């Protein structure tokens, strides 16, 4: 009903619809009340509604207000380097532990009497890497190692670019 009345008030409906809505307004009290209400809103919007324009210095005022606040410092100032080193040491110790575990799983007494008692070509790696936790740990360490390598190479690249300029 509201949508049809707005179309009638705005004059966007066709002649057949316009005459039908006029008949409804004349005969139906609900349509008549709603029409008067929407017509009052329409005239109010056209006559008394003025948009406020911001002052000429609006942008300058906003920027001055923003300048009063402190900008967050770079992460280097509030991240403790010892915590980062501790996390790195933890992962290095875990990798060393993984190697110790893998070498502990090797059967060093194969009875061949050679100087290198284990032939790594014939070594059964499934004994070492049969655990899902070990595989997940290796994948996480590989990803972290690649991230560390990427950060190192980006730092090198930035330092070379600064030297070139």
WOCOR-V932168 format. One record per residue. N is the residue number from 0. SS is DSSP state (~ for helix, > for strand, _ for the rest). PHI is phi in whole degrees, 0 to 359 (NA if undefined). Layout:
# WOCOR-V932168
n:N ss:SS phi:PHI
n:N ss:SS phi:PHI
This chain:
# WOCOR-V932168
n:0 ss:_ phi:NA
n:1 ss:~ phi:297
n:2 ss:~ phi:296
n:3 ss:~ phi:295
n:4 ss:~ phi:293
n:5 ss:~ phi:295
n:6 ss:~ phi:299
n:7 ss:~ phi:294
n:8 ss:~ phi:293
n:9 ss:~ phi:285
n:10 ss:_ phi:79
n:11 ss:_ phi:262
n:12 ss:_ phi:268
n:13 ss:_ phi:280
n:14 ss:~ phi:295
n:15 ss:~ phi:295
n:16 ss:~ phi:293
n:17 ss:~ phi:299
n:18 ss:~ phi:293
n:19 ss:~ phi:295
n:20 ss:~ phi:292
n:21 ss:~ phi:299
n:22 ss:~ phi:296
n:23 ss:~ phi:294
n:24 ss:~ phi:294
n:25 ss:~ phi:289
n:26 ss:~ phi:262
n:27 ss:_ phi:253
n:28 ss:~ phi:291
n:29 ss:~ phi:295
n:30 ss:~ phi:296
n:31 ss:~ phi:293
n:32 ss:~ phi:295
n:33 ss:~ phi:293
n:34 ss:~ phi:297
n:35 ss:~ phi:298
n:36 ss:~ phi:298
n:37 ss:~ phi:290
n:38 ss:~ phi:293
n:39 ss:~ phi:297
n:40 ss:~ phi:296
n:41 ss:~ phi:296
n:42 ss:~ phi:292
n:43 ss:~ phi:296
n:44 ss:~ phi:292
n:45 ss:~ phi:280
n:46 ss:~ phi:262
n:47 ss:_ phi:256
n:48 ss:_ phi:267
n:49 ss:_ phi:240
n:50 ss:_ phi:278
n:51 ss:_ phi:279
n:52 ss:_ phi:263
n:53 ss:_ phi:291
n:54 ss:_ phi:295
n:55 ss:_ phi:294
n:56 ss:_ phi:264
n:57 ss:~ phi:303
n:58 ss:~ phi:298
n:59 ss:~ phi:296
n:60 ss:~ phi:297
n:61 ss:~ phi:296
n:62 ss:~ phi:294
n:63 ss:~ phi:294
n:64 ss:~ phi:294
n:65 ss:~ phi:293
n:66 ss:~ phi:294
n:67 ss:~ phi:291
n:68 ss:_ phi:274
n:69 ss:_ phi:280
n:70 ss:_ phi:278
n:71 ss:_ phi:300
n:72 ss:_ phi:289
n:73 ss:_ phi:295
n:74 ss:~ phi:295
n:75 ss:~ phi:297
n:76 ss:~ phi:276
n:77 ss:~ phi:242
n:78 ss:_ phi:258
n:79 ss:_ phi:287
n:80 ss:~ phi:293
n:81 ss:~ phi:293
n:82 ss:~ phi:294
n:83 ss:~ phi:297
n:84 ss:~ phi:297
n:85 ss:~ phi:297
n:86 ss:~ phi:295
n:87 ss:~ phi:298
n:88 ss:~ phi:296
n:89 ss:~ phi:300
n:90 ss:~ phi:292
n:91 ss:~ phi:295
n:92 ss:~ phi:297
n:93 ss:~ phi:293
n:94 ss:~ phi:294
n:95 ss:~ phi:299
n:96 ss:~ phi:299
n:97 ss:~ phi:296
n:98 ss:~ phi:295
n:99 ss:~ phi:298
n:100 ss:~ phi:297
n:101 ss:~ phi:296
n:102 ss:~ phi:291
n:103 ss:~ phi:289
n:104 ss:_ phi:277
n:105 ss:_ phi:282
n:106 ss:_ phi:272
n:107 ss:_ phi:283
n:108 ss:_ phi:257
n:109 ss:_ phi:264
n:110 ss:_ phi:81
n:111 ss:_ phi:277
n:112 ss:_ phi:79
n:113 ss:_ phi:280
n:114 ss:_ phi:294
n:115 ss:_ phi:263
n:116 ss:_ phi:291
n:117 ss:_ phi:239
n:118 ss:_ phi:269
n:119 ss:_ phi:290
n:120 ss:_ phi:289
n:121 ss:_ phi:259
n:122 ss:_ phi:292
n:123 ss:_ phi:272
n:124 ss:~ phi:288
n:125 ss:~ phi:293
n:126 ss:~ phi:292
n:127 ss:_ phi:273
n:128 ss:_ phi:255
n:129 ss:_ phi:267
n:130 ss:_ phi:263
n:131 ss:~ phi:295
n:132 ss:~ phi:295
n:133 ss:~ phi:295
n:134 ss:~ phi:295
n:135 ss:~ phi:296
n:136 ss:~ phi:299
n:137 ss:~ phi:296
n:138 ss:~ phi:297
n:139 ss:~ phi:297
n:140 ss:~ phi:293
n:141 ss:~ phi:295
n:142 ss:~ phi:297
n:143 ss:~ phi:296
n:144 ss:~ phi:296
n:145 ss:~ phi:294
n:146 ss:~ phi:296
n:147 ss:~ phi:298
n:148 ss:~ phi:298
n:149 ss:~ phi:297
n:150 ss:~ phi:297
n:151 ss:~ phi:297
n:152 ss:~ phi:292
n:153 ss:~ phi:295
n:154 ss:~ phi:294
n:155 ss:~ phi:298
n:156 ss:~ phi:298
n:157 ss:~ phi:294
n:158 ss:~ phi:293
n:159 ss:~ phi:292
n:160 ss:~ phi:294
n:161 ss:~ phi:293
n:162 ss:~ phi:292
n:163 ss:~ phi:290
n:164 ss:_ phi:273
